[in-house]
Amino acid sequence: MQAAANTNILPAPAPSLRLNFAWTAAGNGVYSACQWGMVAVLARTSSPELVGRYALGMAVSAPILLLAQMNLRALLATDVRGEHRFSDYTLLRFVTLLAAVALSAGFALFGGYAPEAVWTIVLVAVAQAIEGMSDIYQGQLQQAEQMDKLALSLSVRGLLSLAAVTAVMMATGSLPAALLAMSACRLAVLFFYDRPAAAACAIQAENSQDVLSRRLWSLVRLAAPLGAVMMLGSLSTNVPRYFIARAMSEASLGIFAAVFTFASAGNMVVNALGQAATPKLARLSAEGNRAGFLRLSLRLGAMIAGLGALSALGCLLFGKAVLTLVFGPLYAGHSAAMVAAALAGGAGWLASMSGYVLTAARCLGPQVPILLASVAVTAAACAFLIPPFGLIGAAAALGAGSLAQVTGNCIAMRGKL
């Protein structure tokens, strides 16, 4: 039996796309700068090996955690008819994150890593799991298009984490202690801001009288393809890091992570644009407005392509000076790798935005084989390019995988339309 709330559409009017983007860009920009700042702090207060260890922790734990998250935030943000209860989203996210942390710990313990790397992987997984809980509450804010509150959450969390990591690294030089401090800051924002803000705008949609287990299983079946998509997307991004860690050194991985932070910073802008556009794209798709959906999608793609071109040009002109200023002379000799990373990052931004478009249209199934192909292309390119070309080859391999994903997403979207 379906409850009446199942037919409710989120009320209009909603904030404009421009205003939503302004808020999310501001929040994501601050958060991105803080993430970039943390890598810079690690580089300035320690060695490339320690930066590489942190990057390895992120590379190992990220695919597991993203699989567990199942991109429930995107489903919640586009659930304009209230098909599932908000409490179901949060409970499922909590359970799967617990499992992901346990799996990350097991992988670290039995993966042949040094004890220092094991601790780093586990602590990074804990910090990212806390972030994952905040993410689902932010999905409720995104659905309600309260991007100002979402931006404040990101900004406060980023600034507190950066301050904590900086203070601990300067006082102790201990990466595990810095990660614990970062987790404490994220936990505080989760409990004292994200949960109350999301509760204030939650839609009381009761889609069925099914028992809890059936509701959760229904949500898992819907979200599982997105979880696979997120995991494969993370694998595609991190495959070069696995190759560098095995074929080169932890220090080389640290340098690669440093030069790639500028490209990664652009991800936050892309995410801001994608998150701001997702509700509008979802409505256009639900209304069957093919022309409007296509027009907005092309506008988004053009903006991302322009951003990628500007990023590469900036790295070409100022890369060496920026690396010296931010990370120090040990990193300054890798400006060519920074340019290659910027080009690869631009391709990755296009891939990410095309993924937002597919998800808004509820075109979920094709994303799994597309990303499998992207991972395969990236891995093959790494095997061929990293031995002779090192970090530049790793960036080129990453770009090749992203372009493969863009091509597949465009083909899938054409079939959907």
N, C-alpha and C positions, 0 to 999 in steps of 0.2 A: 504493500500500500504506500503510495507516494503522498507526502505531506504537501500542503499548499506552498510552502516556502520553496519548493523545487522549481516553481515558475517565476520566482522573483529575479529580476535583473537589477544589478546595481544601479542606483538612481543617478540621473543626470541632473544638473550639469556637473561635469568633472573639470578639474584644472586642465589648462591647455598643455599640449605636448611640450611647448617651449618652456613653460613654467616648471613642469615636472622634470624636464631635462636639466634646467638650471639648478634645481635643488639636488637632484641625484648627482650631477656633475660636481657640484660643490662638495657634497659628502664623500663621494668616491675619490675626488681629487685630494682632499685632505687625508683620507685613509691611504691612498696610494703613496702620497708623499711620506707618510709615516712608515709604511712598509719599506720603501726605498731608504728612508733614514735609518731603519734598523740594520739593514745590510751595510750601510755606510759606517754605522757605529761599530759593528762587528769587524769590519775591515780595518778601521782605525785603531781599535783597542786590542786586536788579536792578530792572527796570521791568516793567509789564504787557506791553509789547511782547516782552520776552525770554520771559516766561511763555507768551505766545501762540505764540512760535516753537517752544518745547518741545512745547506741545500740538499744534501743526501737525505736528511730526515724528512724534508718536505717532499722530495721525489718519491720516497718509499711509502709514506703514509697517505699522500694525497689521493692516489687512485682508489685505495680501500675506503677512505672516508667519503669520497664523492659517490662511489657505488652505493654506500649505505644511505647517503642523503637522498638518493633517487630524484634529485631535483624537485623535491616536493614543493619548494618555494614557487617554482614556475607554475606548477599545477594549481597551487593555492591562488596565485596572483591572477590566473586566467579562469578560475572557477566562478564565472560571473553569474551562474545560476544557483550557486550554493548547493552543489551536488554532494559535497562531503562536509562533515562537521570539522570545525577548526580544532576541536579537542582530539579528533582522530589523527589529524596531521601532526600535532605536537607529540602525541603518545608514540606514534609510529617512528617519528624522528628520534625520540629519546632512546627507544629500544634498539634501533639499528645503529645509532652512534655508540652505544655501549658495546655492541658486538664488534664494531669496527675498531675501537680502541684495543679490545682484547686480541683481535686478529692482527693488528699492527704490532702489538707486543710480541705475539708468537712468531710473526715473520722476522722481527728484529732478532729475537733470541736464536732462532734456528737458521738464519740466513747467512751465517758465516761472517758477521760483522764484528769489529772490535768492540770491547765493552763500552768505550766512550760513544761510539756510533749507536749502539743499542739504546743507551740512555737518551740520546738525542732524538732518535726515532720515536720512542715512547712518549717523551715529553712534548714533542711537536704534535703527535697524534692527540694528546689530551687537550692542548691549546686549540687545535683545529676542531675538535669535537665541541668544545664550548662555543666556538664561533658558529658551528653548525646549528646549535640550538638557537642562537640569536637570529640566524638566517631565516628560520621558519616563522619567527615572530615578525621579522621584517617583511616576509611575504604577505602577512595580513595587512601591514601598513601599505605595501605596494598595491594590493588589491583595492584598498580604499583610496588609493592615490594620495596618501598623506606623505608625500615625498620629503616635506620639511622635517618631519619627525624621523624618517629613515636617515636623512642626511645628518641629523644631530647625533643619532646613534653611532653611525660610522665614524664621525669626526671625534667624538668623545673616546670611543674605543681605541681608535688609532693613536690619538695623542697620549692617552694614559699608558698604552702599551709601549710607545716609544720612550716616554719618560722613564718608565720602569726599567726597560732594557738598558737604556743609557746609564742610569744610576747604578744598576747592579754590575754592569760590565766595567765601568770606571772604578768601582769600589773593590770588586773581587776578580774580574776577568773570567768568571765562571759562566759558561754557556748554559749548563743545566739550571743554575740559580736564576739566570735571566729569563729562561723559558718558564720557570715556575712563577716568577713575578708577572710575566705577561699573561699567564693563565688566570692569575688572581684578578688582574684588571678586567679581563674579558668577562669573568664570572660576575664581577660587581655590576658591570653595565647590563648584563643579561637580566639579573634579578631586580635591579633598581630602576631600570629604564625600559628595556625592550618588552618585558612581560606586561607592565602596566599600560604602556602605550598601545600595544596590540589589543589588550583586553578592552580598551575604551572604544575601539572601532570594529570589534568582531561582529560578524553577522550571525545571528542565531538561526542557522539553517539546520533543520533536522530532516535529512533526506529520506530516511526510512526508519522502520521499527525493528530492523535487524539487530541481532546481538552484536556486541563489540567485535568479537572475533571475525564475524562475517564482514563487517564494515571495514576492518583493517585489511582483511584479505582482498576485498574489492579494490581498496586503494593501492595495495601492493601490486596487483595485476595491472592496474592502470599506470603506475609509476615505474614499474620494473624496467621497461624499455628506456626511460629517461635516466635511470640509475646506470644502466649499461652505457648509455651515451656519455654521461659525465665521466665514468671511469675510463672509457676509451679515449675521450678527449684529453684527460689528464695523462694517460699513458703516452699518447702521441706527443704531448709537450715534454714529457719527462724521459722518453726513450734516449735522447741524446745525452742526458745526464747519467743514465746507467752505463752507456758506452764509455763516456769520459771517465767515470769512476773506476771502471774495470781496465780500460785500455791505456789511460794516462795516469792521473793521480788525483788525490783529494784536493791538492793545491790548484790543479788545473780546473777542477770542478768549481772551486771557490772563485777563480777568475771568471769563468763562464757565467756563474751566477751573478757576479757583480756587473759585468758588461750587459747582461740581459735584464737587469733591473729597470733600465730605461724603457725597454720594450714592454716589460711587464707592467710598468706604470700606466702605459696606454690602455692596458686591459681594463683598468678601472673606469676610464672615460668611456670605452666601448660598452662596458657593463652598465654604466649610468644611462647611456643612450638606449641600450636595449631594454633595460628595466622600465625606463620612462615610456618607451614605445609599445611595450608588450600589451598592456591593457587596451590601448587603442587598436593595435593590430588584431587582437583577439575579438574585439567587438566588430570590426570590419569583416573579419572572416565569418563570425557567427551570423551576421546580417546578409552574407552572400555578396558583399560589395567588392567584387573582384577588381574593378578599376582602382578604387581607393586603396585597397590592400596592396596592389602592385605598385601604385604610385608612391606610397609611403615606403615600401621596401626598397625601391630604387633610390629614393632620397637618402635613406639610411646608408646604403651601400656606397653612394657617391661621397658622402661625408667621411666615411671610414677610409676610403681610398685616398682622399685628400690628406687626411691626418697621417696616414702611413707615409705618403710622399714627403710631407714636411718633416716627419721624424727622421727619415733616412738622410735628408739634406742637412738637418741640424747636426746629426752625428758625424757626417762627413766633414763639416766645417769646424766643429768645435769639440769633437770626440776626445782627442788627446788631452786638451786642456781640462775638460770636465772630469775625465778619469783621474787626472793628477790631483785636481782640487778636491774631489769627493772621496776617492778611495786611496790615493797616495801613489808614489812613484812606482811601486811594484805592479800596478795595474796599467800604467800609462802606455806601455808598449803594445797594448792590445786594442788600439783604436780601430784597426781594420776589422777585428772580430765584432766590435761594437756596431759598425756600419752594417755588417752582415746580419747581426742580431736584429737591427732595426728593420731591415727589409723582411726578414723572417717574421718579425712581430707584426708588420703590416699585413702580411698574408694571414697570420693567425687572427688578427682583428676581423678581417673579412669573413673568415670561417666562423668565428664566434657570432657575429651579427647574423649571418645566414642561418645559424642554429636558432637564434631567437625568433627569427621569422617562421621557421618550420614549426617550432614549439607553439607559437601563438596560433598557428593554423591547425593545431592538433595533429600534425603530420609527424608521428612519433616513430612508428615502426621502421621506416627507411633509414633513420639516423644510425641505427646499430651497424648494418653492413657498410654504410658509408664510412663510419669511423674505423671499422675494422680494416678497410682498405687504406685509410689514412695512416693508421699505425703500421701497417705492413710496408707502405711506401717509406715512411720515416725510418723504420728499422733497416730496410734494405739500403737506403741512402746513407745512413750512419755507418753501416758495415763497409761501404765503398769509399766514403768521403772522409771519415775521421782519421783513419791511419795516415793518408798522405797530407791532409790539409788541417788537421787538428781542430781547433775551436771554430775556425771559419767553416770547415766542413760540417761541423755539428749544426751551426746555424743554417747552412744551406739545406741540410737534411730536414730540419724542422720546417723550413719554408716550403719544401717540396710536399711534405705531408699535409700542410695547411692548404695548399693550392688544390691538392687532390680532394680534400674535404669540401672546399668551395664548389668545385665542379660537380661533385655528387649531390650537394644540397640544392644547387640550381636545377639539376635534372629532376630531383624529387619534387621541388616546388612547382616546376612546370607541369608535372603529372597531376599534382593536387589541384592546380588552377584549371 
